Amino acid sequence: MNQKTCGRQRVPSLYIHLFHLPIISKQNVQTTNKLSTTSSSSPTLYNKTAQGSFNSILIDYTIVMALVKEIMGHPLISGRPSLVFSASHFKKKTQTTQFSIKPFDRRPNTSKSGVVSAISEDLVKTLRFSTTTGDRKSEEEEKAAVKFKVRAVVTVRNKNKEDFKETLFKHLDAFGDKIGRNIVLELISTELDPKTNLPKKSNAAVLKDWSEKSKTKAERVHYTAEFTVDAAFGTPGAITIMNKHQKEFFLECITIEGFALGPVHFPCNSWVQSQNDHPEKRIFFTNQPFLPSETPEGLRKLRGKELKNLRGDGTGVRKLSDRIYDFNVYNDLGNPDKSYELSRPKLGGRERPYPRRCRTGRQPTDTDNEAESRVEKPLPMYVPRDEQFEETKQDTFAAGRLKAVLHHLVPSLKASILADDFSDFGEIDDLYKEGLLLKLGFQDEIFNKFPLPKGIVNTLQESSKGLLKYDTPKILSKDKNAWLRDDEFARQAIAGINPVNIERVKTFPPVSNLDPEIYGPQHSALTSDHIIGHLDGLSVQQALEENRLFMLDYHDIFLPFLDRINALDGRKAYATRTIFFLTRLGTLKPVAIELSLPSHGPNHRSKRVVTPPVDATSNWVWQLAKAHVSSNDAGVHQLVNHWLRTHACLEPFIIAAHRQLSAMHPIFKLLDPHMRYTLEINALARQSLISADGVIEGGFTAGQYGLEMSSAAYKSSWRFDMEGLPADLIRRGMAVPDPTQPHGLKLLIEDYPYANDGLLIWSAIQTWVRTYVERYYPNSNSIQTDSELQSWYSESINVGHADLREAEWWPKLDTVDDLVSILTTLVWLASAQHAALNFGQYPYGGYVPNRPPLMRRLIPDESDPEYASFISDPEKFYFSSMPSLLQTSKFMAVVDTLSTHSPDEEYIGERQQPSTWTGDAEIVDAFYGFAAEIGRIEKEIEKRNSDPSRRNRCGAGVLPYELLVPSSEPGVTCRGVPNSVSI
């Protein structure tokens, strides 16, 4: 029979009828007897008849109140024993009051106490007076004399699948809940109790119906708890929870109903551990944001305590259930205890600078005291408990990993009886048409080894026909041979999976920045003669002046490592430079490729220039040269642009945010969706991808030196102030400042899909962030005095990026503009930048000839012994230079997994609990405006992809550029911009 209005209980008409009783007042008594007043403030009842009538009224009142209590399910007033009504009670001296009972009216939303009263104001005022001392209590004591009940609705998310141990604990917890081992909650006010100078608290309450709902199969289960609070409780600000069960549970949110200010929301999204593992109470704050200086008194100590818990003390081995965020160097990539060949140098420090990663505290290896011991799959790596993948994400990733195991387990078993190389392009196509098992006739060999009845084996064989069958990569979807064309090779430099390396040529020939004493002459082998015939009649100088020459330059990053790379078994690489010319149609065409090797003496031919073909032989040389460029591009893309610049460089900012910014801090609330899953995916990368003998080492040209290359790039070229899109475009010479343009930039390649679409998203993020920041920071002083904000930024730099902390280019954090710029850059990197670099890996790289991740042979010239075999069968030589069948299969499996969107992906413009993640209604409205802008951007991108004047994204056989389309379905879609680095 309860009805709710604005979070308060509306009293049904039945209650109003019940309370149509004689009104107790001076006038009622005076109709029977005189009222003798000894003083103006102390009325006395003296006539027995009147006393009997009054007792009768009180009895009726008591009966009615009991009935109402029964109907409502809880007492309306929970007071002290001194408030028992009796005739003798009114013989004592009391103050003169108007004592009356009125029908229940809904209270106006003007309560200062924050509690919904179910009784009239007059009755409350009367009951606030003492009936034992004759003295009026203080206002706080008056309020405390009246207690009310409010209800908590607690949403717990269930697992879809449970193992035997989890099911057993679930049954034990259901039983334990019945005998008092409950989930215990306590509501904490934003105000201090003036007597104790401690936060005001409710009674301890337990979740109801836990045992009854233990078998519920729903994804989300709602429990309730009832708190008793004083009228003087104030506004709720926090809840503490003690889990007395055996098993952790995932607490999604809590809503408190019954306060005059309306429902109070606690967005939790956290695992609550058993007190057996973590004895301290968990602390959750409301969604109301507070800067440190504005924190209500009742929450100040809790705010500091929660941050202290998250920081830990920097010692000990972390348990998987811990929630401690701390820093460490990359010293766990190798496994020297297993093999000397698996030793890897520490990344982080003066010799090999690198960002810091999340500390696990594992013991050092026996062989190397500076190397941390490994945790090998399938055992999990430590990240703070709330950073671990949720179930849907875990299932998606596990399915991908299972597929990856199948993809490189079976080829490994079969490798000994298979030729290493593809014989022709048809064999690669068969991976998509037939699948590897069917193609090789290998499934019979596998399933016949299973000790199963023949009928079951036959069923498995039939259902396995798709095993190891790859989806056709998108690059083949519109034109199977498009990847061979020079215009497609050039187009992918601005609209492919790595569109962030191309730069304008400012000086021709290009000049190296490497030390000539170590690496030889700095000048390039490129000359005007190499390119003059491809410039549409322009001179080289004219092409430079008209901003028509562009370049992919991988010379300086690869050359210092080439001797070591080329000494590896089955690895051969150059340090490449590729020159492109911008045609009058706005498309690029490659005009020269420089292939460099380390110089070994004055007579050693270390540089070679390849130009577009003029005959059959030069065509094969040109195709091989493009393959080496693509291999360089794939390595820099994966190790530097993707892993280093988004995954690794963001991790310190995320760790510091959890350590220094309270969950109440408005900037934490802004960043929260952009930090989701990043620590977990980075930990998995350390375990399987970038580790010794991991996927990156096995699949990319740089091999075991890949992470050292990444460290060199971090030291020489990574700058946080250049990581924002506009700054990066200007640094690479791809744009110039122009205040007349929509984004303040003029692109020198007008149809540059990555930049065109990226600037739309960058601008939307920047506008949203500015609106958000200006809401909480009215001036620069408010930023400079925000202790948590300054500590976060300082720790991100001085600890998280300690090796570069002395760099002068770090942005200051003194003004509103500074904060807007820093936050916009972080949100951009976590969302759009990562998406542009990640989700096209299989669509573009799944067809290995388009982007070979490694090359196995150099290009022979006429003086080389291999030249004869090249001339006699160039196609065979081409495939012997490409990754082998085994390497291709492994690589395809991995990039397929990395390109997959999980069903629980949260895309830009979306977030969990969109209306309640913050208690600031103005910011909620602004966020919906941001989401609407993202929707408009998606429509604009779709429009651009249908515009035939945009030849780099529309045309016969040309793939649309969709990597920055904000939304996506699950799976490999080559589109979608998640909020965070989540894969």
C-alpha positions, 0 to 999 in steps of 0.5 A, a space after each residue: 500500500 506504499 506509494 512514493 513521491 519524490 522519494 517520500 512515502 505518500 500516506 494512503 487515504 486509509 490512514 487519514 480516515 483512521 485519524 479522524 479522531 477527537 483532537 486532544 487540545 485545551 479546547 477538548 478538555 475545557 468542554 468537560 472541566 475547567 483547565 486550571 493553569 498554575 503558570 502560563 507554561 504548565 497546564 494541569 488536568 484536575 477533574 477526574 471526569 476529564 481525566 477519564 475522557 482523556 484516557 479514553 482518547 489516549 487508548 483510542 490513539 494507542 490502538 490506532 497507532 498500533 494499527 498504523 504501525 502494523 500496516 506500514 510495517 515499521 513504527 512511525 516514531 521510535 522514541 524513548 520509553 519516556 514518551 509512553 502516553 498515560 493519564 499520569 503522564 500529563 499530571 506532571 508539569 509540562 510546557 504549554 503547547 498545542 498538542 494535536 494530531 492531524 492527518 498525514 500530509 506530505 511534507 514540502 521539500 524544505 526539510 533541513 534534516 533530510 529525513 521524511 517525517 511520517 507525522 505532523 510538524 505539530 506532533 514532532 514539536 510536541 514530542 521534542 520536549 522532555 517529559 521527565 526534567 521539565 527542561 527543553 532539550 537542545 535542538 539537536 537533542 530534540 531531533 535525536 529523540 525522533 528516529 525514522 527508517 529509510 530503505 536501501 536497495 542494494 543491487 548485486 550482480 551475479 555471475 552467469 557461470 560458477 565453478 564448483 567451489 563458487 557454488 559451494 561457497 554460495 550455499 554456505 553463505 546462504 546458510 550462514 546468512 540465516 544464522 547471522 553471518 550477514 552483509 552488514 551496512 552502516 549509513 554515514 552522514 556528511 555531518 559530525 555529531 557535535 557531542 563526539 565530533 565523529 560522523 553521525 551514523 545509522 544503526 547497523 543494518 543487514 541485507 534482507 532475503 540473501 538466503 532466499 534469493 541465493 538461487 536466483 538466476 537473474 544477472 542482477 539481484 536486488 536486496 533491501 536493508 533498513 536503516 534507523 536514523 535520527 531526524 538530525 542525521 543530515 545528508 547521507 554521504 557514505 556507506 560502510 559494508 562488512 561482508 561476513 560471508 565466505 565469498 566475495 560479491 560484486 556490488 553494482 550500486 546502492 540507492 537509499 530511499 526515504 530522505 527528503 532530498 530524494 533518492 541517494 545514489 551510491 555507484 559502487 561497481 566493486 568487488 566486496 571481499 569477505 572479512 576473512 580476507 579483508 577485515 576492514 569495512 569497505 567504504 562507498 561514497 555517494 555520487 555527489 562530487 566534492 573537491 577536497 576543500 569542499 568535503 563535508 566534515 563527516 566525510 573528511 577522514 573517510 576520504 583520506 582513509 579510503 585513499 590510504 587503503 588504495 595506496 598500500 605501504 609498498 611492501 608485500 606480495 599482492 593477493 588477487 583480492 587486494 585493491 592496492 595500486 602501486 608502481 614498479 619497473 618492467 622487470 618481469 618480461 623475462 624468465 631467466 630461471 627457465 633459460 638464459 635465452 629468456 633473460 630480458 633487460 629491465 625497462 625503467 631506469 637511466 639505461 632504458 627509460 620506460 613508464 612504470 607499471 602496476 606493482 605485484 610484489 612478487 619475489 625475485 627470480 633465483 637467477 637475477 635478483 633484479 628480475 621479478 619471478 614470472 606468473 605463467 598462464 593460465 595462472 592470473 597476474 595481479 591487478 587490483 581486484 576491481 581492474 580485472 575483467 568482468 565476466 562478459 569481457 573475460 569470456 570474450 577474451 578467453 574465447 579468443 585465447 582458446 581460438 589462438 591456442 587452437 590456431 598455433 597448437 595444431 600448426 605446431 604439431 603439423 609443422 614438421 610435415 609441412 613446408 614452411 612457406 606458402 607456395 602461392 597466394 591461393 594457399 593463403 586464400 584457403 585459410 579463409 575458404 576451408 580452414 587449416 584443418 580441413 585443408 590439410 586433412 588433419 582433423 582425422 588425425 586429431 580426433 582419432 586420438 580421442 578415446 571416444 566412441 566412433 559416433 561421437 568422433 564423427 560428430 566432432 569431426 563434422 562440427 570441427 570443419 570450421 576450426 582454424 577457418 579464418 574470417 576474410 579480412 576486410 582488406 580483401 572485401 571490396 577488391 581482392 588485389 587492392 593491396 598490390 596497388 601503389 595507391 592503396 599502399 599509400 592510402 593506408 599511410 593516412 587511412 589504415 591501421 597506422 596513420 600516425 607516422 606519416 610526416 611532411 618532408 621539410 628537407 630533401 634529402 632527409 637527414 638522420 639524427 643518429 650519431 654519425 660516429 656510431 651509425 655512419 653518415 647522416 645524409 640519405 642516399 635519396 637524390 632529386 634524380 630518384 623522384 623528379 620523374 614522378 612529381 607531375 612536372 614540378 621540381 623537388 624544390 617546388 614540391 617542397 614549397 607546395 607541401 606536396 612531399 611526405 614521408 614514412 621515416 623508420 630509419 633512425 628507430 630501426 638502424 641501431 638494432 639492425 645488426 642484432 635483428 639480422 643476426 636472429 634466425 629467420 629475421 631480416 630487416 632494413 631501416 626504411 624511408 618512403 617518399 610520397 607525392 601528393 597528387 592534384 586529386 588529393 591522393 598519395 603515390 609512393 615515388 621512392 623507397 630507401 633501404 638502409 643497413 648499418 655501415 661496416 666500412 667505407 666500401 660497404 654498400 649500406 644504402 639502396 634506393 628502389 623506385 617504381 617499376 619499369 619492368 617485370 624484374 623491377 616490379 618484384 623488387 618494388 613489391 619486396 621493398 614495399 613489404 619491407 616498409 610495411 614490416 617496419 610500419 607494423 613493428 613501429 605501429 605495434 611497439 611504439 604507437 599502439 603499445 607504448 603511446 596508449 597502453 604503457 604511457 597511460 598506465 601511470 596516470 591510471 595508477 596515480 588517479 586511484 592513489 591520489 584522487 578520491 572516488 568523490 573527486 569530480 576529476 576521478 568521476 570524469 576519468 573513471 570510464 576511460 581507465 576501465 580494464 587498462 591495467 588488466 589488459 596491460 598485465 595480460 600483455 606482460 604475461 603473453 604478448 610482450 614477454 620473452 618468447 611471447 607473441 610480439 617477439 615471435 611475430 614481429 621483425 624486431 624479435 627480442 629487441 622489440 621492447 628495447 626499441 620501444 624504450 628508445 622511442 620513449 626516450 627520444 620522441 615521446 612527449 606528453 605535450 605532443 600526444 594531443 591530436 592537434 599538437 601531433 599533426 602540427 609536429 609531423 607537419 601535417 597541419 598548420 595553425 589556422 584560426 579561420 578553420 573549424 578546429 584551428 588547423 589547416 590540414 595539408 592533405 585535405 582528405 586525411 581520413 584519420 585526421 578529418 574524423 579525429 578532429 571531430 572527436 577531439 573537439 567534442 571531447 575538448 568541449 565536454 571536458 571544458 564544460 566539466 572542468 569549468 563547473 568545478 574550477 572557477 579560477 586558477 587558484 582553485 586548481 592550484 590549491 586542489 591537493 588531490 589534483 596536484 598530487 595526482 599529476 605530480 605522481 603521474 610524472 615524478 613516479 609514473 614517468 620518473 625517467 622523464 620527470 626532468 623534461 621541460 616539456 611537461 605541461 604545467 597544471 596551474 590554470 583551467 586551460 592547463 587542466 582542460 588540455 591535460 584531461 582532453 589528451 588523456 581521454 583522447 589517447 584512451 578512446 579515439 587514439 587507441 581505437 584508431 590504432 587497434 581495431 583494424 589490426 585483423 581487418 588490415 593485417 589479417 591478410 599477411 601480404 598486405 602488412 607482413 609483421 616480419 620479413 625473412 630475407 633481404 632483397 638480393 641485387 645482381 652481385 648476391 648469390 641469391 639473385 639467380 634464384 630470385 630471377 628464376 622464380 620471383 614468386 617463390 622467393 617472395 613467399 620465402 621472404 614472407 612469414 611462414 605458414 606457422 608464423 602467419 597462423 599464430 599472428 592471425 590468431 592474435 590480431 583477430 583476438 586483439 581486434 574483437 569488441 566485447 559485448 560489454 564494451 562501453 563506447 565513447 558517449 556512453 557510461 555505466 549508470 548514465 543518469 546517476 554516475 554523478 549527483 550533479 544534474 547540470 553535468 548529467 545534462 552536459 554529458 547527454 549533450 556530449 553523447 548527442 554530439 558523438 551521435 552527430 559525428 557518427 552520421 557525419 563520418 558515414 556521410 563522408 564515406 559516401 562522398 566520391 570527392 573523398 578518394 581516400 575513403 570512397 571509390 571502386 575497391 576503396 575501403 571506407 574509413 570507419 575506425 573512428 566511427 564511435 559505435 560498434 557491434 561486438 566482434 571484429 568490425 573495424 569500427 567503434 571507439 571504446 571509452 578505454 584501452 580495454 584490449 
